[in-house]
Amino acid sequence: MSAAGDGSGRIVEIRGLSKSFGELEVLSGIDVTVEAGEVVCVIGPSGSGKSTLLRCVNMLEVPTAGSVHVSGVELTHRDVDIDAARRMIGMVFQQFNLFGHLSVMDNVTIAQRRVLRRSKSEAERVARENLAKVGVAEKASSYPPQLSGGQQQRVAIARALSMNPEVMLFDEPTSALDPELVGDVLGAMRQLAEEGMTMLVVTHEMQFAREVADRVLFMDEGVLVEQGPPSQVIADPHHERTRTFLARVLNPTHSGE
Amino acid sequence: MVGMNDPATVTEPRGTGLPGSARFSPRRRRQISQAVQYTLFVAVALTLVLVADWERVQRGFFDGTSAASMFPELITVAMKNTVIFTITGYVFGFALGLVVALMRLSSAVPNRIVALVFIEVFRGLPALLVFILIGFGLPIAFPGFSLPFGIYGTVALALGLVAAAYLAETFRAGIQAVPRGQMEAARSLGMSYSRAMVTIVVPQAIRIVIPPLTNELILLFKDSSLVFALGLTAATTELTKLGRDVSIEFATSTPLLLAGATYLVITVPLGYAVRRLEARQAKERR
């Protein structure tokens, strides 16, 4: 396996990434790097390709062109052990995707045991630690349908964390939640960021992006329009498209004119 | 007819539904309609009871001597063998059906073709023909080869093949009903496709298809009677065969009726148990 970006503190390195679904090009020529410990938020209108970009990072979508490296491993290489590579990458989904037939504890331990070959007691210790960290320790024996959306999403975060990933990907983690439950999930993510986790977050929560992100990327129609610290991209965007988008998001009652 | 009885559809001007009026009120009309239905039902039942020749019915279907002669073989041999034939066939069909379903959903084209051909062939062939092909065809094609456990092995294989074709389609539907996000979440945790399938997707798929899985088991209980085509001894006889044999011996249909009732003794509690299981699962997980 090639080892581009090794040792430089670069966790994610995306080069010239393009993705088409048939005739439709949803990503064209994206270059993004994420440094160790950095929190990067991706914003943009729906259909801009930001979720697809995230899903290309762990190969849930296979890019049409370009390369993706995570911790020096080229995931787009055709001989890569994709299962081994994905262990370095935690992913949190919009719809939580907890395993409905398993208890919370089993949800968090099953991959530790089957993939990392941890013992039952070791896996449960790690699970308890992470469930406590995101504030759902007392739900260990519940089943996912018995939990609120906010609790399910925090279990999903604990499940991903228990694999000790190098980077965490969040795909609109609060978009499916009732408004009063969003805060708990964002709180858990903020704590994770403060502990130095490397994070790539697709979100519509501008407040979170402004306060937590080290860098914000604005995407529109499959291209990376601009990027920079939140104070620049959100507070003082250079591009007209970014300004139009932010005007709509930040003042939804105005027409954006 | 139903619509006419619906009070909501009646918006007649006031007065027409009052007593003394030529028309009946909706409530009255409903009562009349029900009375007519019950009268008809009772009339048909009475006619059948009166017209039937009860002496012959008793001799044909409720003959004590022939019924008594079936015990204890009815339970100790026939029912036992029917259950063994069905359960072994179902277990084999369950495993094979799952494999065929996974092949059917595979990304490899040859797998999909093999699975499709298997399903079409064994779903389309009469079960009786499959029994004959396995029972008499295999020994001809492979001289010297014999399935283990004699007739039991043959029946398990034949019934299993028939069941597998149906079960494969049932499993496929169940697997496709599990949300795609389950597979994606499992893969993102580093599980391989097959591990994710086995530990995450298939267990949830099976829960979804428990009702059709039960149906198939009950169908198989009945299909197990086709084993008569292979020739059965006194030790390997099953319910339908025993019923027929004793029927001929005593020249009455009573043994057949008794054998039929024994199928119900198995399948009715089975259906009840599965309904209970479903209800408990639904409650546990809400």
Interface residues (C-beta under 8 A of the other chain):
Chain A: N58 L60 D83 A84 R86 R87 I89 G90 M91 F93 Q95 N97 L98 F99 G100 H101 I110 A111 R114 V115 L116 Y143 P145 Q146 A156 R159 A160 M163
Chain B: P179 G181 Q182 E184 A185 A186 R187 S188 L189 G190 M191 S192 R195 T199 I200 P203 Q204 R207 E284 R285 R286
